[in-house]
Amino acid sequence: MNINVALCDDEKSQLDYLENMVRKLREKYKGTMDIYISRFYSAEEFLFKYEDKGDFHIIFLDVEMKEINGVELARMIRRVNPYVQIVFITGYSEFMAEGYEVEALNYLLKPVKEDKFCDVFIKAVDKLKSQQAHGEDYVLFNGEDGITKIKLNSIMYLEAIGHQCKVFCEEHIYFVKESLGEIKDKLSKQSVNFILCHRSYMVNLKYMDSIRKTEVILDSGDKVPLSRRKYKEINEKFISYYTSEVK
């Protein structure tokens, strides 16, 4: 399971402390979770780089940042990503009420206690897993005849055809007028289960049955090309998905 974590705080010492706790969690859950960390020293830096690194699953935000504070940044994030888990970090409990507006998962009061941080982190992971397990989320695509709504967990794999894609679902195949790169960015905001196995293919871990050196075999019997340079990564994520302690 991949977890992309963003840490945003204008104090270097606080960022170092938060990153150290995430690194400990990464080591603890090694083999069951692949945790990736990105650091940001301001809301402005976060927004500037968000387009390139926007596939975050958990974001820890300092409330009392200069210029744009954490609550204002959370509002901006929510406009484009309703699924990311947002955790505020603050030295003042009076800010807590503002978290309801942006559906923050939790607040951590400074100084942040490590056991509390770990509890909130795992709570966020569980929430992400629950979102996927319910299978009630939909994703919107630019289809041949307009906007097409597809159930997220019904998508087995995707194939790039030029600047368009074929979306293979359990009961239907859709043609969409979006590139695989655009779809990757879109899906990563809603699910941690979609992974690139080839420059022209993306698969849903949920439907993977087995892996060979040059292809992924799905439960349906479909065979999806697997590039050699992706083999190790895909194999590790496949094992991680089915052996995760927090699944």
C-alpha positions, 0 to 999 in steps of 0.5 A, a space after each residue: 500500500 502506498 501512502 504519500 504524506 505531505 508535511 507543511 510547517 514554516 518551522 524547520 525544527 517542527 518539520 524535522 520532528 514530524 518527518 522523524 516520526 513518519 520515518 519511524 512509522 515507515 520502518 515499523 510498517 516496512 513491507 506492508 506500507 510504502 510511505 513517501 514524504 514531502 516537506 514544505 516550508 510554507 503554504 505558498 511552496 505547497 501550492 507551487 509544487 502541488 500540481 507536480 506532487 498532488 497525489 497526497 493521501 495524508 497532509 499534516 498542516 501547521 495552522 499558524 503559518 505566515 501569509 496563508 495559514 493552514 486553514 486557508 490552505 486546507 480550503 484550497 486543497 478541499 476544492 480539488 481533493 475531497 478525499 485527502 486526510 488533513 490533520 492540523 497542527 496547532 498551539 491553540 485549541 481555539 482553532 479546532 472549530 475551523 476544522 469542521 469546515 474542511 472536514 479535517 480528520 484531527 487536530 494535534 496540539 503542540 508539542 505533538 506527542 509521538 504516541 498521539 501522532 502515530 494514532 492519528 496517522 493509523 486512523 488516517 490510513 484506516 480511513 483511506 482503506 475504508 473509502 476504498 472498501 466501500 466502493 461507493 466513490 465515483 470518478 468523472 471522465 471526459 467520455 466520447 459523448 460528454 462526462 462519464 461517471 465510473 465507479 472507482 472500484 470497478 476499474 480493473 485497468 487502463 490502457 493508453 492509446 495516444 492521448 486517450 485511454 481505454 478504461 476496462 471495468 468489470 462489465 464495460 469498456 469505456 473510451 475517455 478523452 484523457 491521457 494516462 498521465 492525467 488519469 493517474 493524477 486524478 485516480 491518485 487523489 481518490 485511491 492508493 490502489 492504482 499503479 503504473 505497470 508499464 508506460 501505457 498501462 495502469 492496474 488496480 491492485 484489487 484485481 491482480 491475481 499473479 505476476 510474471 516477468 513481463 505481464 500482470 495476470 488479473 482475476 478476469 484472466 486479462 493479461 496486462 504488459 509489465 515493463 522489466 524496470 517495473 517488475 520489482 516495484 509492482 511485485 513488492 506492492 502486490 505482496 504489500 497489498 495482500 499482507 498489509 497489517 492495516 488493510 
